[in-house]
Amino acid sequence: MRADIEFIPRQGPFRKGEGKVFVVIDVLRATTTIIEALSNGCTEVIPVVTVDEAFSLAKTLPGEETLIGGERGGLKVDGFDLGNSPREYTRDFVSGKRVVLTTTNGTKALQSVAGCEHVIVAGFTNAHGVVQRCTTLQADPVMVPAGKKGRFSLEDVVCGGMMMDLLEREGVALTDGARASRILYKAFAPNLLEMARTCEHGQELIRLGLDEDLAFCVRTNVSSCVPVFKKGSVRLD
Amino acid sequence: MRADIEFIPRQGPFRKGEGKVFVVIDVLRATTTIIEALSNGCTEVIPVVTVDEAFSLAKTLPGEETLIGGERGGLKVDGFDLGNSPREYTRDFVSGKRVVLTTTNGTKALQSVAGCEHVIVAGFTNAHGVVQRCTTLQADPVMVPAGKKGRFSLEDVVCGGMMMDLLEREGVALTDGARASRILYKAFAPNLLEMARTCEHGQELIRLGLDEDLAFCVRTNVSSCVPVFKKGSVRLD
């Protein structure tokens, strides 16, 4: 096994990815939100790219069990039930419900690997479980940071680096990129919250008054859920 | 001023890049070779993408003052005067001569920013001079690692990180990506040769018997030359 990481989001969909498991990471905040929702009894999350798609898809689904969530510019969209703060996705709110989700970067990253055999949703909160799943699958892990509007996202690469650190302990070989992400994780591991507060995306969330999300998103090993993206839907399998 | 780095080579040419200075880095070995050639009295280096282009362009130029150099698979191409080892580009050989150069990654990286106003060629050997030039220009530096067949190249990102370290000392702000490359540089700075020997590209060169190139390419601050790429040609301006 050999683990790799994409530093910058790719344009267009991935190739089929035989023998690989793609691990999509959008720490701030889409994948952390998905993990939280499914951990709290949400039945499935359906990621869509546009706000229009979210509304039209939701119309075709049973209203009493369907919620629409997500953000534009970091804030809840008018008419949505939920924003993109994982703290909103409580058991009271999401248990037994399906969520149609659209966010600026995370749902696009998921769509870029739609159709690949193995796609897992990861964040700091479930990184340990994701690594266990990767080693069980015996497929080569490829970390896919969601980035920020097509650019490098420090928090996602650092989270990928945390999983590289765990994978290396399991004897998995690392590419140069994977080694680099592990070094970045090691540099920030003593204070992940400080990393989240000083990175470009974190600064933007702080300006929007969403600083509490940062501490929530950098907690490690708090969920054993390993959400799987298959046939357009993210579920616990 | 704000400095950024592209982690993965872009497909297709850059946008115009107004107010920016692009710094192309292919430590192993194209940009180190260009710096060495120009430091030793070579009049200009003309980067071309294919071997055929190299031969046909050279035919149109005065034979006695034109050399063809470069590699495929790391080795000199049949019929070329020089390979891609900077150690070949001695004063005896290149002084007063023009070199038509084609390499697997470096010349492609240069073509990706052809047409931009400011394009500089950098490696560890001239990093200090390049940083000085960037601060004089007062344009936002964008490091462009050549990568390896479209993938992440550790040695180029670490070299970019060295320049980020110097730029930060000059008061230049760093993007998240620039910060990350600086951290990677700091991790490897105590032993750049070890980094070069263990990275994927270095391993390949060692297999080809080109290990002496590694030590040559990671020397720092040995050339004050700042090659500039303009109108298809790299020269000292």
Contacts between the chains, C-beta under 8 A, distances in Angstrom:
chain1	res1	chain2	res2	distance
A	5	B	152	8.0
A	6	B	8	7.4
A	7	B	7	3.7
A	7	B	8	5.5
A	7	B	152	6.0
A	8	B	6	7.5
A	8	B	7	5.5
A	8	B	8	4.9
A	11	B	11	7.3
A	151	B	177	7.3
A	152	B	5	8.0
A	152	B	7	6.0
A	152	B	175	7.5
A	152	B	176	5.9
A	152	B	177	3.8
A	152	B	180	7.1
A	153	B	176	7.1
A	154	B	176	4.1
A	154	B	177	7.6
A	154	B	179	7.0
A	154	B	180	6.0
A	157	B	180	6.8
A	175	B	152	7.5
A	175	B	200	7.0
A	176	B	152	5.9
A	176	B	153	7.1
A	176	B	154	4.0
A	176	B	199	5.4
A	176	B	200	5.0
A	177	B	151	7.3
A	177	B	152	3.9
A	177	B	154	7.6
A	179	B	154	7.0
A	180	B	152	7.1
A	180	B	154	5.9
A	180	B	157	6.8
A	180	B	184	5.6
A	183	B	183	7.0
A	183	B	184	5.9
A	183	B	187	4.9
A	184	B	180	5.6
A	184	B	183	6.0
A	184	B	184	7.1
A	187	B	183	4.9
A	187	B	187	7.4
A	199	B	176	5.4
A	200	B	175	7.0
A	200	B	176	5.0
